[in-house]
Amino acid sequence: MVLIYHLARKADWAASEQTGAYDGGATDKRDGFIHFSTAAEIEISAGLYCKGLTDLLLIAVESTSLGAELRWETSRDGKSFPHVYGAIQPEHVVSVTPLPLGADGRHEFPQLD
């Protein structure tokens, strides 16, 4: 199983629970795809784009379940990042984990594979 990770605001995720599919937050909708990161990059992404957010969730998705909607594209620092062109269905989601802020102001992440 190869997991990829997305950072979602609680309100955006709650809306997806009502509709049955997650189509991303404001940045994802603006860019036309849902931003994901690998385990090695997700903490860096949180520090760059979600600093100080108190309502952040870590969404883990099984990458192979996404099919052709998943594309690996060059992004920050010339690295390849997973982008999803379509909505995330509940069956793709492995876990949803709250990311509290630590005393240092950084999000506290669980151990990732």
C-alpha distances in whole Angstrom, upper triangle without the diagonal:
4,6,10,13,16,20,22,25,26,28,26,23,26,27,24,24,28,27,23,22,21,23,23,25,29,27,25,27,30,27,26,22,20,19,16,15,13,13,16,18,17,20,22,22,23,26,27,27,27,29,31,29,29,28,24,21,17,15,11,10,6,8,8,10,12,14,17,17,15,17,17,20,23,24,25,26,25,21,19,17,15,18,17,21,21,20,17,17,17,14,12,12,10,13,17,18,22,23,26,28,29,33,32,31,28,25,23,20,18,16,13,10
4,7,10,14,17,19,23,24,27,24,22,25,26,23,24,27,26,23,21,20,21,21,23,26,24,22,25,27,24,23,20,17,16,13,12,9,10,12,14,14,17,19,19,20,23,24,23,24,26,28,27,28,26,22,19,15,13,10,8,6,6,7,10,11,13,15,15,13,14,13,17,19,20,21,22,21,18,15,14,12,14,15,18,19,19,16,17,17,15,12,12,11,13,16,17,21,21,25,26,27,31,30,29,25,23,22,18,17,15,11,8
4,7,10,13,16,19,20,23,21,18,22,23,20,21,24,24,21,19,17,18,18,20,23,22,19,22,24,22,21,18,15,14,10,9,7,8,11,12,11,14,17,16,17,20,21,20,20,23,25,23,24,22,18,15,12,10,6,5,5,6,9,10,11,14,16,15,12,14,13,17,18,19,20,21,21,17,15,13,11,13,13,17,17,17,14,15,15,13,10,10,8,10,12,14,17,17,21,23,24,28,27,26,22,19,18,15,14,13,9,8
4,7,11,13,17,19,21,18,17,20,21,19,20,23,22,20,17,15,16,15,17,20,18,16,19,21,19,18,14,12,10,6,6,5,7,10,10,9,12,14,13,14,17,18,17,17,20,22,21,22,20,16,14,10,8,6,5,7,6,10,11,11,13,15,13,10,12,11,14,16,15,16,18,18,15,12,9,7,10,11,14,15,15,12,14,15,14,11,10,10,11,12,13,16,16,20,21,23,27,25,24,20,18,17,14,14,14,10,10
4,7,10,13,15,18,15,14,17,19,17,18,21,21,19,16,14,14,13,14,17,16,14,17,19,17,17,14,10,9,5,5,6,7,10,9,7,10,12,10,11,14,15,14,14,17,19,17,18,16,12,10,7,6,5,6,9,9,13,14,13,16,17,15,12,14,13,15,17,16,16,18,19,15,14,10,9,10,11,15,15,14,12,14,14,15,12,10,10,10,10,11,13,12,16,18,20,23,22,21,17,14,15,12,12,13,10,11
4,6,10,12,14,12,11,15,16,14,16,19,19,17,14,11,12,9,10,13,12,10,14,16,15,15,12,8,6,5,6,9,10,13,11,8,11,12,9,10,13,14,12,11,15,17,14,16,14,10,8,6,5,7,8,11,11,15,15,14,17,18,15,13,14,14,15,17,15,16,19,19,16,15,11,10,10,10,13,14,13,11,14,14,15,12,10,12,11,10,11,12,12,15,17,19,23,22,20,17,14,15,13,14,15,13,14
4,7,10,12,10,10,13,15,14,16,19,19,18,16,12,12,9,9,12,11,11,14,16,15,16,13,10,8,8,9,11,12,14,12,8,10,11,9,7,11,12,9,8,11,13,11,12,10,7,6,5,6,9,11,15,15,19,19,17,20,21,18,16,18,17,18,19,17,16,19,21,18,17,14,13,13,13,16,16,15,13,16,16,18,15,13,14,12,10,10,10,9,12,14,17,20,19,16,14,11,13,11,13,16,14,16
4,6,8,7,6,10,11,11,13,15,16,16,13,10,11,7,7,10,10,10,12,15,15,16,13,10,10,10,12,15,15,18,15,12,13,15,12,10,14,14,11,9,13,13,10,11,8,6,5,7,7,11,13,16,17,20,19,18,21,22,19,18,19,20,20,21,19,19,22,24,22,20,17,15,14,14,16,15,13,12,15,14,17,15,13,14,12,9,10,10,10,13,15,18,21,21,18,16,13,15,14,16,18,17,19
4,6,5,6,9,10,11,13,15,16,16,15,12,12,9,7,10,11,12,14,15,17,18,16,13,13,14,16,18,19,21,18,15,15,17,14,12,15,15,12,9,12,12,8,9,6,5,6,9,10,14,16,20,21,24,23,21,25,25,22,21,23,23,23,24,22,22,25,26,25,24,20,19,18,17,19,18,16,15,17,17,20,18,16,17,15,11,11,10,10,12,14,17,20,20,17,16,13,15,15,17,20,20,22
4,6,5,6,9,10,11,13,15,15,14,12,13,11,10,13,15,15,16,19,20,20,19,16,16,16,18,21,20,23,21,17,18,20,17,15,17,19,15,13,15,14,10,9,6,6,6,10,11,14,17,20,22,25,23,22,26,27,24,23,25,26,26,28,25,25,28,30,28,27,23,21,20,19,21,20,17,15,17,16,19,18,15,17,14,10,10,9,10,12,14,18,21,22,18,17,14,16,16,18,21,20,23
4,5,5,6,9,10,11,13,14,14,11,13,11,9,11,14,14,15,17,19,19,18,16,17,18,21,23,24,26,24,20,21,22,20,17,20,20,17,15,17,16,12,12,8,9,10,13,13,17,19,22,24,27,25,23,27,28,24,24,26,27,27,29,27,27,30,31,30,28,25,23,21,20,21,19,16,16,17,16,20,19,17,19,17,13,14,12,14,15,17,21,24,25,21,20,18,20,20,21,25,24,26
4,5,5,7,9,10,11,12,11,8,9,7,6,9,11,11,11,14,16,16,15,12,14,15,18,21,22,24,22,19,20,21,18,16,19,19,16,14,17,17,13,14,10,10,10,12,12,15,16,20,21,24,22,20,23,24,20,20,22,24,24,26,24,24,28,29,27,25,22,20,18,16,17,15,13,12,14,14,18,17,15,18,16,13,14,13,15,17,19,23,26,26,22,21,18,20,20,21,24,23,25
4,5,5,7,9,10,10,9,7,9,8,8,12,14,13,14,17,18,17,16,13,14,15,17,20,20,23,21,18,19,21,18,17,20,20,17,15,18,18,15,14,10,10,8,10,9,13,14,17,19,22,19,18,22,23,19,19,22,23,24,26,24,25,28,29,27,25,21,19,18,16,17,15,12,11,12,11,15,14,12,14,12,9,11,11,14,16,19,22,25,26,23,21,18,19,18,19,22,21,23
4,5,5,7,9,10,10,9,12,11,11,14,17,16,16,19,21,20,19,16,18,18,21,23,24,27,25,21,22,25,22,20,23,24,20,18,21,20,16,15,11,12,11,13,12,16,17,20,22,24,22,21,25,26,22,23,25,27,28,30,28,29,32,33,31,29,25,23,21,19,20,18,14,13,14,12,16,16,14,16,14,11,13,13,15,17,20,24,27,28,24,23,20,21,21,21,24,23,26
4,5,5,7,9,9,8,10,10,10,13,16,15,14,17,19,18,17,15,18,19,22,25,25,28,26,23,24,26,23,21,24,25,21,19,22,22,18,18,14,14,13,16,14,18,18,21,22,25,22,21,24,25,21,22,25,27,27,30,28,29,32,33,31,29,25,23,21,18,19,16,13,13,13,13,16,17,15,18,17,14,16,16,18,20,23,27,30,30,27,26,23,24,23,24,27,26,28
4,5,5,6,5,5,7,9,10,13,16,14,14,17,18,17,16,13,16,17,20,22,23,26,25,21,23,25,22,21,24,25,21,20,23,23,19,19,15,15,13,14,12,15,15,18,19,21,18,17,20,21,18,19,22,24,25,28,26,28,31,31,29,27,23,20,18,16,16,13,10,9,9,9,13,13,12,15,14,13,15,16,18,21,24,27,30,31,28,26,23,24,23,23,26,24,25
4,6,5,7,8,11,12,14,17,19,17,17,21,22,21,19,17,19,19,22,24,24,28,26,23,25,27,24,23,26,27,24,22,25,25,21,20,16,16,14,15,13,16,16,18,20,22,19,19,22,23,20,21,24,26,28,31,29,30,34,34,32,29,26,23,21,18,19,16,12,11,10,9,12,13,12,15,14,12,15,16,19,21,24,27,31,32,29,27,24,24,23,23,25,24,26
4,6,8,10,12,14,15,17,20,19,18,22,23,21,20,19,21,22,25,27,28,31,30,26,28,30,27,26,29,29,26,24,27,27,23,22,18,18,17,19,17,19,19,22,23,25,22,21,24,25,22,24,27,29,30,33,32,33,36,37,34,32,28,25,23,20,21,17,14,13,12,11,15,16,15,18,17,16,18,19,22,24,27,30,33,34,31,30,27,27,26,27,29,28,29
4,6,8,10,12,14,17,19,17,16,20,21,19,18,17,20,21,24,26,28,31,29,26,28,30,27,26,29,29,26,25,28,28,24,24,20,20,18,19,17,19,18,21,22,23,20,19,21,22,19,21,24,27,28,31,30,32,35,35,33,30,27,24,21,18,18,14,11,11,10,11,14,15,15,18,18,17,20,21,23,26,29,32,35,36,33,31,28,29,28,28,30,28,29
4,7,10,13,15,18,20,18,17,21,22,19,18,16,19,19,23,25,26,29,28,25,27,29,26,25,29,29,26,25,28,28,25,24,21,20,17,18,15,17,15,18,19,20,17,16,19,20,17,19,22,25,27,30,29,31,34,34,32,29,25,22,20,17,17,13,10,9,7,7,10,12,12,15,16,15,18,20,23,25,28,32,35,36,33,31,27,28,26,26,28,26,27
4,6,9,12,15,17,14,14,18,18,16,14,12,15,16,19,22,23,26,25,22,25,26,23,23,26,26,23,22,26,27,23,23,20,18,16,16,13,15,13,15,16,18,15,13,16,17,14,16,19,21,23,26,25,27,31,30,28,25,22,18,16,13,13,10,6,6,5,7,10,10,11,14,15,14,18,19,21,24,27,30,34,34,31,29,26,26,24,25,26,24,25
4,6,9,12,13,11,11,15,15,13,11,9,12,13,17,19,20,23,22,19,21,23,20,19,23,22,19,19,22,23,20,20,17,15,13,13,11,13,12,15,15,17,15,13,16,17,14,14,17,19,21,23,22,24,27,27,25,23,19,16,14,11,12,9,5,5,7,8,11,10,10,14,14,12,16,17,19,22,24,27,31,31,28,25,22,23,22,22,24,22,23
4,7,10,11,8,7,11,12,10,8,7,11,12,16,19,21,24,21,19,22,22,19,19,22,21,18,18,22,23,20,21,18,16,15,15,13,15,14,16,16,18,16,13,16,16,12,13,16,18,19,21,20,22,26,26,24,21,18,15,12,9,9,7,4,6,9,11,14,13,13,17,17,15,18,19,20,23,25,28,32,31,28,26,23,25,23,24,26,24,25
4,7,8,5,6,10,10,9,8,6,8,10,14,17,19,21,19,16,19,19,16,15,19,18,15,14,18,19,16,18,15,13,12,13,11,14,13,17,16,19,17,15,18,18,14,14,16,17,18,20,18,19,23,23,22,20,16,14,11,10,10,9,8,8,11,13,16,14,13,17,16,14,16,17,17,20,22,25,28,28,24,22,20,22,20,22,24,22,23
4,6,5,6,9,10,11,10,8,9,12,15,18,20,22,19,16,18,19,15,14,17,16,12,12,16,17,14,15,13,12,12,13,13,16,16,20,19,22,21,18,21,21,17,17,18,19,19,21,19,19,23,24,22,21,17,16,13,13,13,13,11,12,15,16,19,17,16,19,18,15,17,16,17,19,20,24,26,26,22,21,19,21,20,22,25,23,25
4,6,5,6,9,10,11,10,11,14,17,21,23,24,21,18,20,20,16,16,18,16,12,13,16,17,15,17,15,14,15,16,16,19,20,23,22,25,24,21,24,23,19,19,20,21,20,21,19,19,23,24,23,22,19,18,15,15,15,14,14,15,18,20,23,21,20,23,22,19,20,19,19,21,22,25,28,27,23,22,20,23,23,25,27,26,28
4,5,5,6,9,9,8,8,12,15,18,20,21,18,16,18,17,13,14,16,13,10,11,15,17,15,17,16,14,15,16,16,18,19,22,21,24,23,20,22,21,18,17,17,18,17,17,15,15,19,20,19,19,15,15,12,13,13,14,14,15,19,21,23,21,20,23,22,19,20,20,19,21,21,25,27,26,22,21,19,22,22,24,26,24,26
4,5,5,6,5,5,6,10,13,17,19,21,17,16,18,18,14,15,17,15,12,13,17,19,17,19,17,15,15,15,14,16,16,19,18,20,20,17,19,18,14,14,14,15,15,16,14,16,19,20,19,17,14,13,9,9,10,10,11,12,16,18,20,18,17,20,20,18,20,20,19,22,23,26,29,28,24,22,20,23,22,24,25,23,24
4,5,5,7,7,10,13,17,20,23,24,21,19,22,21,18,18,21,19,15,16,20,22,19,21,19,17,18,18,17,19,19,21,20,23,21,18,20,19,15,16,16,18,17,19,17,19,22,23,22,20,17,16,12,11,10,10,11,13,16,19,21,19,19,22,22,20,22,22,22,25,26,29,32,31,27,25,24,26,25,27,29,27,28
4,6,8,10,11,15,18,21,24,25,22,20,22,21,17,18,20,18,15,16,20,22,20,22,20,19,20,20,20,22,21,24,22,25,24,21,22,21,17,18,17,18,17,18,16,17,21,21,21,20,17,17,13,13,12,13,14,17,20,22,25,22,22,25,25,23,25,24,24,26,26,30,32,31,27,26,24,27,27,29,31,28,30
4,6,8,9,13,15,19,22,23,19,18,21,19,16,18,20,17,14,16,20,22,20,23,22,20,20,20,19,20,20,22,20,22,22,19,20,18,15,15,14,15,13,14,13,14,18,18,18,16,14,13,10,11,10,12,14,16,19,22,24,21,22,24,24,23,24,24,24,26,27,30,32,31,27,25,24,27,26,28,29,26,27
4,7,9,13,16,19,23,24,21,20,23,22,18,20,22,20,17,19,23,25,23,25,23,21,21,20,19,20,19,21,19,21,20,16,17,15,12,13,12,14,13,15,14,17,20,20,19,17,15,13,9,9,7,9,11,14,17,20,22,19,20,23,24,23,25,25,25,28,29,32,35,33,30,28,26,28,27,29,30,27,28
4,6,9,13,16,19,21,18,17,20,19,16,18,20,18,16,18,21,24,21,24,21,19,18,17,15,16,15,17,15,17,17,13,14,13,9,9,10,12,11,14,13,15,19,18,17,15,12,10,6,5,5,7,9,11,14,17,19,16,17,20,20,20,22,22,22,26,27,30,33,31,28,26,24,26,24,25,26,23,24
4,6,10,13,16,18,15,14,17,17,13,15,18,17,14,15,19,21,19,21,18,15,14,13,12,13,12,14,13,16,15,12,14,14,10,9,10,12,12,14,13,15,19,18,17,14,11,9,6,5,7,8,8,9,12,15,16,14,14,16,17,16,18,19,19,22,23,26,29,28,25,23,20,22,20,22,23,20,21
4,7,11,13,15,12,10,14,13,10,12,15,13,11,13,16,19,17,19,18,14,14,12,11,12,12,14,13,16,16,13,16,15,12,10,10,10,10,12,10,12,15,15,14,12,8,7,5,7,9,11,11,11,15,17,18,15,15,17,17,16,17,18,17,20,21,24,27,25,23,20,18,20,18,20,21,18,19
4,7,10,12,9,8,12,12,9,11,14,14,12,13,17,19,17,19,18,14,13,10,9,9,9,12,10,14,14,12,15,15,12,10,10,10,11,12,11,12,15,15,13,10,7,5,6,8,11,13,13,11,15,16,17,13,13,14,14,14,15,16,16,19,20,23,26,24,22,19,17,18,15,17,17,14,15
4,7,8,6,5,9,9,8,10,13,12,12,13,16,19,18,20,19,15,14,11,10,10,10,12,11,14,16,14,17,17,15,12,12,10,11,12,11,11,13,14,10,9,6,6,8,11,14,16,16,15,18,19,19,15,14,15,15,15,15,17,15,19,19,21,24,23,21,17,15,16,14,15,15,12,13
4,5,5,6,9,10,10,12,14,15,15,16,18,21,20,22,21,17,15,12,12,10,10,11,10,13,15,15,17,18,16,13,13,11,12,13,13,13,14,14,11,9,7,8,11,13,17,18,19,17,19,20,19,16,15,14,15,15,16,18,16,20,20,22,25,23,22,18,16,16,13,14,13,9,9
4,6,6,8,10,10,12,14,15,16,16,18,20,20,21,20,16,14,11,11,10,11,12,12,15,17,17,20,21,20,16,17,14,16,17,16,15,16,17,13,13,11,11,14,16,20,21,21,18,21,20,20,17,15,14,14,14,14,16,14,18,18,19,22,21,20,16,14,14,10,11,9,6,7
4,6,7,8,10,12,13,14,16,17,18,20,20,22,22,18,17,14,15,13,15,16,15,18,20,20,22,23,22,18,18,15,16,15,15,13,14,15,11,12,11,12,16,18,22,24,24,21,24,24,24,20,19,18,17,18,17,18,16,19,19,19,22,20,20,16,15,15,12,13,11,9,9
4,6,5,6,9,10,11,12,13,15,18,18,20,20,16,16,13,14,13,15,16,15,19,21,20,22,22,20,17,16,14,14,13,12,10,11,13,10,10,9,11,13,16,20,22,22,20,23,23,24,20,19,18,18,18,17,18,15,18,18,19,22,19,18,15,14,14,12,14,13,11,12
4,5,5,6,9,10,10,11,12,15,15,17,16,13,12,9,11,11,13,15,15,18,20,19,21,22,20,17,17,15,16,15,13,12,14,16,13,13,10,11,13,15,19,20,20,18,21,21,22,18,16,16,15,14,13,14,12,15,15,16,19,18,16,12,11,12,9,11,12,10,12
4,5,5,6,9,10,10,10,13,13,15,15,12,12,10,13,13,16,18,18,22,23,22,25,26,24,21,21,18,19,18,16,14,15,17,15,16,14,15,17,19,22,24,23,21,24,23,24,21,19,18,17,15,14,14,11,13,12,13,16,14,13,9,8,9,8,10,11,10,13
4,5,5,6,9,10,10,13,14,17,17,14,15,13,15,16,18,20,20,23,25,24,26,26,24,21,20,18,17,16,13,11,12,15,13,14,13,15,16,19,22,24,24,23,26,26,27,23,22,21,20,19,17,17,14,15,14,15,17,15,14,10,10,12,11,14,15,13,16
4,5,5,6,7,9,13,13,15,16,12,13,11,13,14,16,19,18,22,23,21,24,24,21,18,18,16,15,15,12,10,12,14,12,13,11,13,14,16,19,21,21,20,23,23,25,21,19,20,18,17,16,16,13,15,15,16,19,17,15,11,11,13,12,15,16,14,17
4,6,5,5,6,9,9,12,12,9,10,10,12,14,17,20,20,23,24,23,26,26,23,21,21,19,19,18,15,13,16,18,16,17,14,15,16,18,21,22,21,20,23,23,24,22,19,19,17,15,14,13,10,12,11,13,16,14,11,8,7,10,10,13,15,14,17
4,6,6,5,8,10,13,14,12,14,13,16,18,20,23,23,27,28,26,29,29,26,24,23,21,21,19,16,13,15,18,17,18,16,18,19,21,24,25,25,24,27,27,28,25,23,23,21,19,17,15,12,13,11,12,14,12,10,7,8,11,12,15,17,16,19
4,6,6,10,11,15,16,14,15,15,17,19,21,24,23,27,28,26,28,28,25,23,22,20,19,17,14,11,13,16,15,17,15,17,17,20,22,24,24,23,27,27,29,26,24,24,23,21,19,18,15,16,14,16,18,15,13,11,11,15,15,18,20,19,21
4,6,9,9,13,13,11,13,13,16,18,20,23,22,26,26,24,27,26,23,21,21,19,18,17,14,12,15,17,17,17,15,16,16,18,20,21,21,21,24,25,27,24,22,23,21,19,18,16,14,15,14,17,19,16,13,12,12,15,15,19,20,19,22
4,6,6,9,10,8,11,11,14,17,19,23,23,26,26,25,28,28,25,23,23,22,21,21,17,15,18,21,19,20,17,18,18,19,21,22,21,20,23,24,26,23,21,22,19,17,15,13,11,12,11,14,16,14,11,9,9,12,13,17,19,18,21
4,6,9,11,10,13,14,17,19,22,26,26,29,30,28,31,31,28,26,26,25,24,23,19,17,19,22,21,22,20,21,21,23,25,26,25,24,27,27,29,26,24,24,22,19,17,14,11,11,9,11,13,11,8,7,8,12,13,17,20,20,23
4,6,9,9,13,15,18,21,24,27,28,32,32,30,33,34,31,29,29,28,27,26,23,21,23,26,25,26,23,24,24,25,27,28,26,25,28,27,30,28,25,25,22,19,17,14,11,10,7,10,11,10,6,7,8,12,14,18,21,21,25
4,6,6,10,12,15,19,21,25,26,29,29,28,31,31,28,27,27,27,26,26,23,21,24,26,25,25,22,23,22,23,25,25,23,22,25,24,27,25,22,23,20,16,14,11,9,9,8,11,13,13,9,9,8,12,14,17,20,20,24
4,6,9,12,15,19,22,25,27,30,30,29,32,33,30,28,29,29,29,29,26,24,27,29,28,28,25,25,24,25,27,27,24,23,25,24,26,25,22,22,19,15,13,9,8,6,7,10,12,13,10,10,9,11,13,16,20,20,24
4,7,10,13,16,19,23,24,28,27,26,29,30,27,26,27,27,28,28,25,24,27,29,27,27,24,23,22,22,24,24,21,20,21,20,23,22,19,19,16,12,11,8,8,8,9,13,16,16,13,13,10,12,14,16,19,20,23
4,7,10,13,16,20,21,25,24,23,26,27,24,23,24,24,24,25,22,21,24,26,24,23,20,19,19,19,22,21,19,17,19,18,21,19,16,17,14,10,9,6,6,7,9,13,16,16,13,11,8,10,11,13,17,16,20
4,6,10,13,16,18,21,21,20,24,25,22,20,22,22,23,24,22,22,25,26,23,22,19,18,18,18,20,19,17,15,16,15,17,16,12,13,10,6,5,4,6,9,11,14,18,18,16,13,10,11,10,12,15,14,17
4,6,10,13,15,18,18,18,21,23,20,18,20,19,21,22,20,20,22,24,21,20,16,15,16,16,19,19,16,14,16,14,16,14,11,11,8,6,5,6,7,10,13,15,19,19,17,14,10,10,8,9,12,11,13
4,6,10,12,15,14,14,18,20,17,15,18,18,20,21,20,20,23,24,21,19,15,13,14,13,16,16,13,10,12,11,12,10,7,8,6,5,7,9,10,14,17,19,23,23,20,17,14,14,12,12,14,12,13
4,7,9,12,12,12,16,18,16,14,16,16,19,21,20,21,23,23,20,18,15,12,13,13,16,16,14,11,12,11,11,9,6,5,5,6,8,11,13,16,19,21,25,24,22,19,16,15,12,11,12,10,10
4,6,9,8,9,12,15,13,11,14,15,17,20,20,21,23,23,20,17,14,11,12,11,14,14,12,9,10,9,9,6,5,5,7,9,12,15,16,20,22,24,28,28,26,23,19,19,16,15,15,12,12
4,6,6,7,10,13,13,11,14,14,18,20,21,22,25,24,20,17,15,12,13,12,15,15,14,11,11,11,9,6,7,7,10,12,15,18,19,23,26,27,31,31,29,26,22,22,18,17,16,13,12
4,5,6,8,10,10,7,10,11,14,17,18,20,22,21,17,14,12,9,10,10,13,13,13,11,12,13,12,8,10,10,13,15,17,20,21,25,27,29,32,31,30,26,23,23,20,19,18,15,13
4,5,6,9,10,8,11,12,16,19,21,23,25,23,20,16,15,11,13,12,14,14,15,13,13,14,12,9,12,12,15,18,21,24,25,28,31,32,36,35,33,30,27,27,23,22,21,17,15
4,6,9,10,9,12,14,18,21,22,25,27,26,22,19,17,13,14,11,13,13,12,10,10,11,8,6,9,11,14,17,20,23,24,28,31,33,36,36,34,31,27,27,24,23,22,19,17
4,7,6,6,9,12,15,19,20,22,25,23,20,17,14,11,10,8,10,9,10,8,9,11,10,7,10,12,15,17,20,23,24,28,30,32,36,35,33,30,27,27,24,23,23,20,19
4,6,6,9,12,15,19,20,23,26,24,21,17,16,12,12,10,10,11,12,11,12,15,13,11,14,16,19,21,24,27,28,31,34,36,39,38,36,33,30,30,27,27,26,22,21
4,5,7,11,13,17,19,22,24,22,20,16,15,12,11,9,9,10,12,13,14,17,16,13,17,19,22,23,26,28,29,33,35,37,40,39,37,34,31,32,29,29,28,25,23
4,6,10,12,16,17,20,23,21,19,16,13,10,8,5,5,6,9,10,12,15,15,12,15,17,20,21,23,26,26,30,32,34,38,37,34,31,29,29,27,27,27,23,22
4,7,10,13,15,18,20,18,16,12,10,6,6,5,6,9,11,10,13,16,15,12,14,16,18,19,22,24,24,28,30,32,35,34,32,28,26,27,24,24,24,20,19
4,6,10,12,15,17,15,13,9,8,6,5,6,8,11,13,14,17,19,19,15,17,19,21,22,24,26,26,29,30,33,36,34,32,29,27,28,25,26,25,21,20
4,7,9,12,14,12,9,6,5,4,6,9,11,14,16,16,19,21,21,17,19,20,21,22,24,26,25,28,29,31,34,32,30,27,25,26,23,24,23,20,19
4,6,10,12,9,8,5,5,6,7,10,12,15,18,18,21,24,24,20,21,23,24,24,26,27,26,29,29,31,34,32,30,27,26,27,25,26,25,22,21
4,7,8,6,5,4,6,9,10,13,15,19,21,21,25,27,27,23,24,25,26,26,27,28,26,29,29,31,33,31,29,26,25,27,25,26,26,22,22
4,6,5,6,6,6,9,10,14,15,19,21,21,25,27,27,23,24,25,25,25,25,26,24,27,26,28,30,28,26,23,22,24,23,25,25,22,22
4,5,6,8,8,12,13,16,18,21,23,23,27,28,29,25,25,26,25,25,25,25,23,25,24,25,28,25,23,20,20,22,21,23,23,21,21
4,5,9,10,14,16,20,22,25,26,26,30,31,32,28,28,28,28,28,27,27,25,27,26,27,29,26,24,22,22,24,23,25,24,22,22
4,7,9,13,15,18,20,24,26,26,29,31,31,27,27,28,28,28,28,29,27,29,29,30,32,29,27,25,25,26,25,26,26,23,23
4,6,10,12,16,19,22,23,23,26,28,28,24,24,24,25,25,25,26,24,27,27,28,30,27,26,23,23,24,22,23,22,19,19
4,7,9,13,15,19,21,20,23,25,25,21,21,22,23,24,24,26,24,27,27,29,31,29,27,24,23,24,22,23,22,19,18
4,6,10,13,16,17,17,20,22,22,18,18,19,20,20,21,22,21,24,25,26,29,27,25,22,21,22,19,21,20,17,16
4,7,10,13,14,13,16,18,18,14,15,16,17,18,19,21,21,24,25,27,30,29,26,23,21,22,19,20,20,16,16
4,7,9,11,11,15,17,18,14,15,17,18,18,20,22,21,25,26,28,31,30,27,24,22,24,21,22,22,19,19
4,6,8,8,11,14,15,12,13,16,17,17,20,22,22,25,27,29,33,32,29,26,24,25,22,23,24,20,20
4,7,9,12,16,16,14,16,19,20,20,23,24,25,28,30,33,36,35,32,29,27,28,26,27,27,24,24
4,7,9,13,14,12,14,18,19,19,22,23,25,28,30,33,36,35,32,30,27,28,26,27,28,25,25
4,6,10,12,10,12,15,16,16,19,21,22,26,28,31,34,34,31,28,25,27,24,25,26,23,24
4,7,8,7,8,11,13,13,16,18,20,23,26,29,32,32,29,27,24,24,22,22,23,20,21
4,5,6,7,11,13,13,17,19,22,25,28,31,34,34,32,29,26,26,23,23,24,22,22
4,5,5,9,10,11,15,17,20,23,26,29,33,33,31,28,25,24,22,21,22,20,21
4,6,8,10,12,16,19,22,25,28,31,35,35,33,30,26,26,23,22,22,20,19
4,7,9,11,15,18,20,24,26,29,33,33,30,27,24,24,21,20,20,17,17
4,6,8,11,14,17,20,23,25,29,29,27,24,21,20,17,16,17,15,15
4,7,10,14,16,19,22,24,28,28,27,24,20,19,16,14,14,12,12
4,6,10,12,16,19,21,25,25,24,21,17,16,13,11,13,11,13
4,7,10,13,16,19,22,23,21,18,15,14,12,11,14,13,15
4,6,9,13,15,19,20,18,15,12,10,9,8,11,11,14
4,6,10,12,16,17,15,13,9,9,9,10,13,14,17
4,7,9,13,13,11,9,6,6,6,8,12,13,16
4,6,10,11,9,8,6,6,8,11,14,16,19
4,7,8,5,5,4,6,9,12,16,17,21
4,5,5,5,6,6,10,12,15,17,21
4,5,8,9,10,13,16,18,21,25
4,6,9,10,13,16,18,20,24
4,7,9,12,16,18,20,24
4,6,9,13,15,16,20
4,6,10,13,14,17
4,7,10,12,15
4,7,8,12
4,6,10
4,7
4
